Amino acid sequence: MDVPHLSDPWAGHQRGSTEYRRLLAALFCAGVATFAQLYSPQSVLPLIAADLNTGAANAALMVSAATAGLAVGVIPWSMAADRIGRVRAMSMSVTAATLLGLLVPFAPSYELLLAGRFVEGLLIGGVPAIAIAYLSEEIHSDHAARAAGMYVAGTTVGGLLGRLVAGPIGEVAGWRIGVLSVAALCGAGALGFVRLAPLPRGYDPARERSHTAGVLHKLATNLRSPRQLALFAQAFLLMGGFVAMYNFLGFRLVAAPFHLPQTLVSLVFLAYLAGTWASSRAGAEATRFGRKRVLLASIATMIAGVTITLSDNVFVVLAGLVIGTAGFFGAHAIASGWTGREATVGKAQASSLYNLFYYGGSSVIGWLGGVVFDAAGWTAVTLTIVVLAGVAAASALALLRRD
């Protein structure tokens, strides 16, 4: 059961302790179970477009529908977590999402596929909505930035596995079987979270049952903070640009002048390993140089990487993808962890708002990038991403304090 023990002041688990390691391992498993199935269609979007006879933008709705559902679900999940406890809510989320993920690929029509993906996103939302709040309440504040970076690194591994598994299997057996295979793998991740997650000690859900009217106040307080709004802007703008980059680079690589097969295109997602490294590295560097400096440096790295993908040399394009991926995940690791630290009240609601903007950007810009791509090609998509990242950097520079 999700029963805390708050008789003594709780400072959080220290780095290196057994509970610290179990918590990060549990969140790693949850990240695999959720992010693998969330993004598994991304590596087979050209196959989906061909099978369903749609353009790039409509195929990308397979990703956007799920991230839209996640964006809608994060605040209700944060409210549920306040009432029933962090671990219990996350366990329900990851288990239900995995079970539904086994059914969605076999929806008989495009409309039902999108509806199923939307509901899948709603269920998935419990993990990102709660994870950072759970982590920030359970880990000692001296190690929170590093732990947040490690959690984001785990989510990159989940996203990478989903894409690497779905792509090659999809080319051989069809995209539906590719996506189904990922959902089956997610079952192991869900089980790992349920078995490993330590019982929370930093939050008492019983207190919140008598203060449910405070939820709106917590949301409003975070939305009134200029610094929180700047962090939410990072989530919307950077995530939107990042998803657009990965959604439509595959369409470019299977066409002239590259003409790469789908299996090789799927391997470009190995660039996610740069994000795994950058996430954990950014958290560590933030303790040395401050969050703001590392955030701005990460955004600059993302802009440089995206610009490099304009090359017609496939190896240069892949190098740009690696650099851009490292920059994005470094920025995300800093901004997501900073959101919980910045919240004076309602850490779960602050985390949920961050995720609302994060996945809202994924849904909206991830789809609009396809409209831009269909109309004007990859150069226009690249310019769009650079502009979005520039606006994110400007807001961070103007509104965020050195920390």
Buried (B, 14 or more C-beta within 10 A) or exposed (E): EBEBEEEEEBEBBEBEBEBBBBBBBBBBBBBBBBBBBBBBBBBBBBBBBBBBEBEBBBBBBBBBBBBBBBBBBBBBBBBBBBBBBBBBBBBBBBBBBBBBBBEBBEBEEBEEBBBBBBBBBBBBBBBBBBBBBBBBBBBBEEBBBBBBBBBBBBBBBBBBBBBBBBBBBBBEEBBBBBBBBBBEBBBEBBBBBBEBBBBBBBBBBEEBEEEEEBBEEBBEBBEEBEBBBBBBBBBBBBBBBBBBBBBBBBBBBBEEEBEBEBBBBBBBBBBBBBBBBBBBBBBBBBBEEBBBBBBBBBBBBBBBBBBBBEEEEBEEBBBBBBBBBBBBBBBBBBBBBBBBBBBEEBBBBBBBBBBBBBBBBBBBBBBBBBBBBBEEBBEBBBBBBBEBBBBBBEBBEEBBEEB
